[in-house]
């Protein structure tokens, strides 16, 4: 025996159009009258305001509870990590061993890394790093002796005129 599933037709909900809205407004005006309609409108407005306020308060309370729960979980993980770090031996307690030198796989180099006591030509020349301005790609004119000599003369001439 073959069973055929029963398919229910989909009910489509449509929004109210402009003509439908106008008919409902006229109907409300006829049923409630021109004196009670503003009062009913105010009551509906207050009811909607209270509903929005309550839903926002509920949403805020749920977000706050979720944030507190996540913060508590994070604290538990941090405490577990601290306990694990305290249980593991620290780096200072481990015995220090000197790094062993390995012969370099590249031709022309001796031992890698070089021994600590070995002096290098570049180490003697570059004891402190040189700080230079960032490169912008623009060329900068070098200062010449003539340019530095003309500046004081211009300053004296300004001082005499003013």
C-alpha positions, 0 to 999 in steps of 0.5 A, a space after each residue: 500500500 502506498 501512502 501519499 502525504 497530505 499537502 496542506 495549502 500555504 496561507 499567504 498573509 498579505 499586508 493591508 493596502 491603502 484602500 483597506 487602511 482607509 476603510 478600517 479608519 472610516 469604520 473605526 470613526 463610525 463605530 467609536 465616534 469622533 469624540 472617543 477616537 482620539 482617546 482610543 488612539 492615545 491609549 493605544 499609543 501608551 500601550 505600545 510605548 509600555 510594550 516596547 519599554 518592557 521588551 527593551 528591558 527584557 532584552 537588556 536583562 537577558 543580554 546582561 545575564 548572558 554577559 555575566 555568564 560569559 565573564 564567569 566562564 572566562 574567569 574560570 578559564 583564567 583561574 584554571 590557566 593560572 593554576 596550571 601555570 603555577 603547577 608547571 615548573 617556571 623557566 627560571 627553575 629549569 637548568 640553563 644550558 649553553 647553546 651548542 654551535 652547529 656547522 653551517 650548511 652554507 659554504 663559506 660559513 663556519 659555525 652557526 650561531 657564532 660563539 658569544 665571545 667572538 667579535 664581529 666586524 659589524 657588531 663593532 661598527 653598529 653598536 647602536 641602531 641608527 634611526 632614520 626618517 621614513 622613506 617617502 620616495 621624495 628626494 631631499 636636497 642636501 644642505 650646503 655650506 653656502 645655504 647655512 652661511 646665507 641664513 645668518 646674513 638674511 637674519 641680520 638684514 631683517 634685524 636692521 630693517 625692522 
